[in-house]
Amino acid sequence: MLERAKEFLRAQPFVSACTAVFLLSLIGIWRVTDQIATYKQELSRVTDHGTETLGLVAMLNMLETELEVAKDAVQRTEENLISEENLAENLWYFYSIESETETRLTELRQLDPFALAKGESYKRVPYELSVIGDFVGVSEFLRQLEIGPRLVRIQEFTLRRETGTEESLSLDLTLEMLGTP
């Protein structure tokens, strides 16, 4: 039978050539199909990597903006720290608020600062003070402490009406201001 096939192929060269081309085409199609699957996997991997990188680039801009905001906050914080040794300037801060709010400081003392605890970057400088004034003045004094440039944390307060007058209030505060280490 093999002899007959050989003789047929010799007698029909066109059919032989078409058969050879057909077989070679099948092999080529099989190889191209295999390569397409490989290329699809590589394309999927590169696309995923590109999507991840694009997300990181978008996040980079956001992180750079947040870093600038944080640097600005740290700079403003450090510009408004008090120095415990500069007692006159520290006390003047409260007296300037007193003059703006039409209140009267009856007591103002800077206490000994707390030692820096482990992990703290700034010193906490405590104060005790008493303010007398009408409701508007005392509340404005508190508001000025809150919105002022110095970083103040109120630890304790007592608000009471002054005896002998209905319009006068007394505010006793214990607070801390952030200071240089």
N, C-alpha and C positions, 0 to 999 in steps of 0.2 A: 504494500500500500504506500509505503514511503517512496518507492520507485515511481509509482503512478503520480504522486503529488509533485515530485521533482520534474517529471516530464510535462505535467500540466503547466507548471510555473515557467518552464522553458518555452513552451508553446504559446503561452499568454503573458508576455512581459508587462503589459499594461496592468493586468490584474495583479501581478506580482508586486509591481511598484505601488499600486493602490493599497494592497494589503500591508506592505511594509510601512507606508505612510500612515495607515490607520493604526497599526500597532504602536508606532512611535508617537502618534498623537495621543493615544490612550495613556502611554507612559508620561508624556508631557502634562496632560490634564491632571493626572494623579499627583505629580510633583507640584504643579501650580496650586492645586487645591490644598495640599499640605502646607505650602508656603503662605497662602492666604490666611489659614488658621493661625499660623505663627505670627504673622503681621498683625492680625486682629488682637491677639494677646498683648503684643508689644504696644500697639496703639492704645489699648485700654490702660495699660500700666503707665504710659507716658501721659495720657489724659488725666488720670487720677493724680499723678505727681504734679502736673501743671495746675490742676484745680487747687490742690493743697498749697502750692507755692503762691498762687493768686490770692488765696485767703490770708497767707502770711504777709504778703505785700500790703494788702488792705489793712491788716492788723498792725503792721509796722507804722503806718501813718497815724493810726489811732494811738498807738503806744508812744510815738514821738510827741504827739500833742499832750497826752497825759503826763509824760515826763516833763515837758515844759511847764505845765500847770503845777506839778509837784515842786519843781525847782523854784518857781515863782513864789509858791507858798512858803517854802523853807527860807527863801531870801527875805520875804516880808516878816516872817517870824523872827529871824535873827536880827533884822533891823529894829525890831520893837522889843527886844529883850532889855530888861533893866540890869543894872550893875548894882549889887548890894552895897558896894563901897560908896556909890554916888548918892548918898542919902538926900542931899538937897534937891537933886533933880527928881528923885523918886517921890518925895513928898510934894514937890511942886506940881506933879501930875494931878494929885488929888485936889490941891488948892486951885488949880486951873478949872477943874470941873466944878468946884464950889462956886467960883465967881460966875461961871456960865449958867448955873442952875439957881442962883439966888438962894442958896442954902448956907448953913454955917457949920463948919467942922468944929465940934467941941472936943474931939479927941482923935489923935492920929499917931499911931506908933508902928514903926517897922520892927518886927520881931527877928530873932536869930533865924537865919535860913536853915532849912532842912539839909542834911547831908545828902549828897547824890546817892540814890539807891542804885543797885546793879541794873544796868539796862536803861537808865535815865540819861537823857542827853542834856537836859536843862535843869538848873537849880530852881527850887520853889521858894520864893521869898514871902513869908507871911506878914500880914498887916492886921491891926485892929483899929477900927475907926468908928466914930459916932457922928451922925449928921442930924441937924435940926432944920426943919423948914415946913412949908405947907405941903399938902399932898402932891401938887403938881411939881414942886421943886424937888422933893424927895424921890418921886418916881422918875423925874428927868435925871437926877443924879445916878440912879441905878441904870437907867438906859444908857447914859454916857459911859459908865463903866463897861457895859456890855458891848457897845459898838465902837468904843475907843480903840486906838492902835495897840495899846498894851494888852497882853493876854492875861486875863483875870479869871480866877475861879472862886466863886463865893462858897465858903465852907459853912458858915452859920450866919443867920441874921435874926434880928428881933426888931419888930416895928411896933411902936406904941404911941399913944396920944400923950402929949405933954400935959402935965397937970396945970390947971389954972388957965388954960386956953383951949378952945375947941378947934382952932385952925392949925395948930402946930403939932407936927409929928416928930418923933425921934426914931432914927434908924441906927442900930448897932450892927456892924459888919465884922466878920472875921473872913479874910480872903487871902488868896495866894496870887502872886504875880510871877510870871515866868522870867527867870533871870539867866544871865550868862553862867556857864559852868565854872 
